């Protein structure tokens, strides 16, 4: 995964997530939590170059085989506002 985004439709252009494109990470996730179900040797990491979209920058790499791996991040929202994910 290369880039994720959550923006408030009421304030366009303002990214809510921390480190949405993983560019602030080198080998471990910055601003994200990761977890994996039983049987996973290691959790998500960051890679760069040819393994990423357009072969540039950093991206998330799942390192889990035969298990479920997740990443998450919490952020504040405003009741009644709409968000683009």
C-alpha positions as CSV (number, residue, x, y, z in Angstrom):
1,X,0.0,0.0,0.0
2,X,1.4,3.3,-0.9
3,X,-0.9,6.2,0.1
4,X,-4.1,6.4,2.2
5,X,-6.1,9.6,2.8
6,X,-8.9,10.9,5.1
7,X,-10.0,14.5,4.5
8,X,-12.8,16.6,5.9
9,X,-15.1,17.5,3.0
10,X,-15.9,20.8,4.9
11,X,-12.2,21.8,4.8
12,X,-10.8,20.4,1.5
13,X,-7.1,19.8,1.1
14,X,-6.5,19.2,4.8
15,X,-5.2,15.7,5.4
16,X,-6.3,14.3,8.8
17,X,-4.0,11.3,8.9
18,X,-0.4,11.4,10.2
19,X,2.1,10.1,7.6
20,X,-0.5,9.0,5.1
21,X,2.0,8.1,2.4
22,X,4.5,6.5,4.8
23,X,7.2,9.0,3.6
24,X,8.0,9.9,7.2
25,X,8.9,6.2,7.9
26,X,12.1,4.5,7.0
27,X,11.8,0.9,8.1
28,X,9.1,1.0,10.8
29,X,5.7,2.7,10.7
30,X,5.5,6.3,12.0
31,X,2.1,7.5,13.2
32,X,0.5,4.0,12.6
33,X,-0.2,1.0,14.8
34,X,0.1,-2.5,13.3
35,X,-1.1,-5.8,14.5
36,X,-1.2,-9.4,13.3
37,X,-3.1,-12.5,14.1
38,X,-1.5,-15.6,15.6
39,X,1.0,-17.2,13.3
40,X,2.6,-14.0,11.9
41,X,6.3,-13.8,12.3
42,X,6.5,-10.0,12.1
43,X,4.3,-7.0,11.6
44,X,4.0,-4.5,8.7
45,X,7.0,-2.6,7.8
46,X,8.1,0.0,5.3
47,X,10.0,-0.5,2.0
48,X,11.0,1.8,-0.8
49,X,11.9,1.9,-4.4
50,X,10.7,-0.7,-7.0
51,X,8.3,-2.4,-4.6
52,X,6.2,0.8,-4.4
53,X,3.8,2.5,-6.7
54,X,5.7,4.1,-9.6
55,X,8.9,2.7,-8.0
56,X,9.4,5.8,-5.9
57,X,9.1,6.8,-2.3
58,X,8.1,4.6,0.6
59,X,5.2,2.2,1.0
60,X,3.8,-0.3,3.4
61,X,4.8,-3.9,3.0
62,X,2.9,-6.7,4.7
63,X,5.2,-9.3,6.2
64,X,2.5,-11.7,7.4
65,X,1.9,-15.0,5.7
66,X,-1.2,-17.1,6.3
67,X,-2.6,-14.6,8.9
68,X,-4.3,-11.3,9.0
69,X,-2.3,-8.1,9.4
70,X,-3.8,-4.7,10.0
71,X,-2.7,-1.1,10.4
72,X,-4.7,1.6,12.2
73,X,-4.6,5.2,13.2
74,X,-7.0,7.2,15.4
75,X,-8.0,10.8,14.6
76,X,-10.5,13.3,15.7
77,X,-13.7,14.1,13.7
78,X,-16.4,16.7,13.9
79,X,-20.0,15.5,14.4
80,X,-22.1,16.3,11.3
81,X,-19.1,16.8,9.0
82,X,-18.5,14.5,6.0
83,X,-15.2,12.8,5.3
84,X,-13.6,11.4,2.2
85,X,-11.6,8.2,2.7
